[in-house]
Amino acid sequence: MREARRLIDDSGYPIRLEVDGGVKIDNIRLIAEAGADTFVAGSAIFNTPDYRATIAALRAELAQADP
């Protein structure tokens, strides 16, 4: 992912790097730090009893990411 982000940045084009699958509260920060800027976290949200709390936790982890 880091290499993909480097290639995207070097291209000069406004390309988003999306991760679809496996995105969870415990790894979303690492994924962001590796260069992703778009995340699909379907089962990580929909398999929990409180969607709002899960989304808030995902956002909190992203806020701590060191780009």
C-alpha positions as CSV (number, residue, x, y, z in Angstrom):
1,M,0.0,0.0,0.0
2,R,2.9,2.4,0.8
3,E,4.3,1.8,-2.7
4,A,0.9,2.4,-4.3
5,R,0.6,5.7,-2.4
6,R,4.1,6.7,-3.5
7,L,3.3,6.0,-7.1
8,I,0.0,7.9,-6.9
9,D,1.6,10.9,-5.2
10,D,4.4,10.9,-7.8
11,S,1.9,10.8,-10.7
12,G,0.5,14.2,-9.7
13,Y,-3.1,12.9,-10.4
14,P,-5.8,13.3,-7.7
15,I,-6.3,9.5,-7.2
16,R,-7.9,8.0,-4.1
17,L,-6.5,4.9,-2.6
18,E,-9.3,2.7,-1.2
19,V,-9.2,-0.3,1.0
20,D,-12.3,-2.5,0.7
21,G,-12.4,-5.4,3.1
22,G,-10.9,-6.1,6.4
23,V,-11.1,-2.6,7.7
24,K,-11.8,-2.6,11.4
25,I,-11.4,-0.4,14.5
26,D,-8.1,-2.1,15.4
27,N,-6.4,-1.6,12.0
28,I,-7.9,1.5,10.3
29,R,-5.2,3.8,11.7
30,L,-2.5,1.6,10.3
31,I,-4.2,1.4,6.9
32,A,-4.5,5.2,6.8
33,E,-0.8,5.6,7.8
34,A,0.1,3.2,5.0
35,G,-1.5,5.6,2.5
36,A,-5.2,4.8,2.1
37,D,-7.6,7.7,2.1
38,T,-10.9,5.8,1.5
39,F,-12.2,3.0,3.6
40,V,-15.0,0.4,3.3
41,A,-15.9,-1.1,6.6
42,G,-19.1,-2.9,6.0
43,S,-19.1,-5.9,8.3
44,A,-17.0,-4.0,10.9
45,I,-20.0,-1.7,11.3
46,F,-23.0,-3.9,10.4
47,N,-22.0,-6.8,12.7
48,T,-22.1,-4.6,15.8
49,P,-25.1,-3.6,17.9
50,D,-24.4,0.1,17.8
51,Y,-23.5,1.4,14.4
52,R,-23.1,5.0,15.6
53,A,-20.6,4.0,18.3
54,T,-18.6,1.9,15.9
55,I,-18.4,4.6,13.3
56,A,-17.4,7.1,16.0
57,A,-14.6,4.7,17.1
58,L,-13.4,4.3,13.5
59,R,-13.3,8.1,13.1
60,A,-11.5,8.4,16.4
61,E,-8.8,6.0,15.2
62,L,-8.4,7.9,11.9
63,A,-8.1,11.2,13.8
64,Q,-5.0,9.7,15.5
65,A,-3.4,8.5,12.3
66,D,0.0,10.0,11.4
67,P,-0.1,10.5,7.7
